[in-house]
Amino acid sequence: MGEDIYLHYAVDVTKYKKMEEQLYRLSNTDPLTNAYNRRYFMQVLEQEMERTGRTGLPFSIIMVDLDHFKSINDRFGHAAGDLVLKSLVDLIKGRIRKIDCLARWGGEEFVILLPNTPVDKAAGLAEEIRGQLSKMNISKRCLALHQNKVPVLFLFRVIC
């Protein structure tokens, strides 16, 4: 006897890591729009406030609200309302920087955290996004659902 015995045991944890990543993503994002959720936004905002306290660099927040969204759901159905929300998020994601944080605040309310951005630049961005949204043709996306145009009004508030 007197010989050392070694036992090797290996497990492929790839599927568990993928599940962990998926759970993390699900806990931080809105399932309909794939924007971040309110809880995640609050964490990022807290970190940004601490950073601003240390560096003195500004940040701004844009709040986006779809006016009369309930009437869109009532008149055109929830599928059309969902398309409006997804279209809004896709358009905004295509315009903001990677360091910015877009989150769904509530039903039809969204917030955008803009690090290193003074209020005048945030107001310019809000106006640019509003202009792009006003040109967005939701009716084409809803054509399979309804022949009517889907009127969408957006209200923007910029704070710093």
SULPE-V692029 format. One record per residue. N is the residue number from 0. PHI is phi as a letter, one per 20 degrees, with the letter a starting at -180 (none if undefined). OMEGA is omega in radians with two decimals (* if undefined). BURIAL is 1 if it has 9 or more other C-alpha atoms within 8 Angstrom, else 0. Layout:
# SULPE-V692029
n=(N,N)
phi=(PHI,PHI)
omega=(OMEGA,OMEGA)
burial=(BURIAL,BURIAL)
This chain:
# SULPE-V692029
n=(0,1,2,3,4,5,6,7,8,9,10,11,12,13,14,15,16,17,18,19,20,21,22,23,24,25,26,27,28,29,30,31,32,33,34,35,36,37,38,39,40,41,42,43,44,45,46,47,48,49,50,51,52,53,54,55,56,57,58,59,60,61,62,63,64,65,66,67,68,69,70,71,72,73,74,75,76,77,78,79,80,81,82,83,84,85,86,87,88,89,90,91,92,93,94,95,96,97,98,99,100,101,102,103,104,105,106,107,108,109,110,111,112,113,114,115,116,117,118,119,120,121,122,123,124,125,126,127,128,129,130,131,132,133,134,135,136,137,138,139,140,141,142,143,144,145,146,147,148,149,150,151,152,153,154,155,156,157,158,159)
phi=(none,m,e,f,d,d,d,d,c,c,c,e,d,g,f,f,f,f,f,f,f,f,f,f,f,f,f,d,c,f,f,f,e,m,f,f,e,f,f,f,g,f,f,f,f,f,f,f,f,f,f,f,f,f,d,m,f,f,b,c,c,d,d,d,c,e,f,l,f,g,f,f,f,f,e,d,n,f,f,f,f,f,f,f,f,f,f,g,f,g,f,f,g,f,d,e,e,f,f,f,c,e,c,e,e,b,g,c,d,c,c,c,e,d,f,l,c,f,f,f,f,f,f,f,f,g,f,f,f,g,f,f,f,f,e,f,e,f,f,f,f,e,g,f,e,b,e,e,f,d,f,c,d,d,d,d,c,d,c,c)
omega=(3.09,3.13,3.07,3.10,3.13,3.10,3.12,-3.12,-3.12,3.11,3.07,-3.08,-3.10,-3.10,3.11,3.09,3.09,3.09,3.11,3.10,3.13,3.10,3.11,3.13,3.13,-3.12,-3.07,-3.05,3.04,-3.05,-3.12,-2.98,-3.02,2.95,3.06,3.11,-3.06,-3.13,3.11,3.13,-3.13,3.08,-3.13,3.12,3.12,3.10,-3.13,3.09,3.08,3.13,3.12,3.09,3.14,-2.97,-3.07,3.12,-3.07,2.90,3.11,3.09,3.01,3.05,-3.13,-3.13,3.07,-3.13,3.05,-3.10,3.12,-3.14,3.07,3.10,-3.13,-3.04,-3.02,3.14,-3.09,3.11,3.10,3.09,3.09,3.11,3.10,-3.13,3.13,3.13,3.10,-3.11,3.13,-3.14,-3.13,3.13,3.13,-3.08,-3.05,3.13,3.10,-3.13,3.11,-3.10,3.06,-3.12,3.01,-3.08,3.14,-3.07,-3.12,3.14,3.13,3.08,3.09,3.06,-3.08,3.09,3.09,-3.06,3.05,-3.02,-3.13,3.09,3.11,3.11,3.09,3.11,3.13,3.13,3.11,3.13,3.12,3.11,3.12,3.13,-3.13,3.12,-3.10,-3.10,3.13,-3.06,3.11,3.13,-3.10,-3.05,3.14,-3.11,-3.06,3.08,-3.11,2.98,3.12,-3.14,-3.12,3.08,-3.13,3.08,-3.14,3.01,3.13,3.11,3.06,*)
burial=(0,0,0,0,0,0,0,0,0,0,0,0,0,0,0,0,0,0,0,0,0,0,0,0,0,1,0,1,1,1,0,0,0,0,1,1,1,1,0,1,1,0,0,1,1,0,0,1,0,0,1,1,0,0,0,0,0,1,1,1,1,1,1,1,1,1,0,0,1,0,0,1,1,0,0,1,1,1,1,1,1,1,1,1,1,1,1,1,1,0,1,1,0,0,0,0,0,0,0,1,1,1,1,1,1,0,0,1,1,1,1,1,1,1,1,0,1,1,1,0,0,1,1,0,0,1,0,0,1,1,0,1,1,0,0,0,0,1,1,0,0,1,1,0,0,1,0,0,0,1,0,1,0,1,0,1,0,1,0,0)
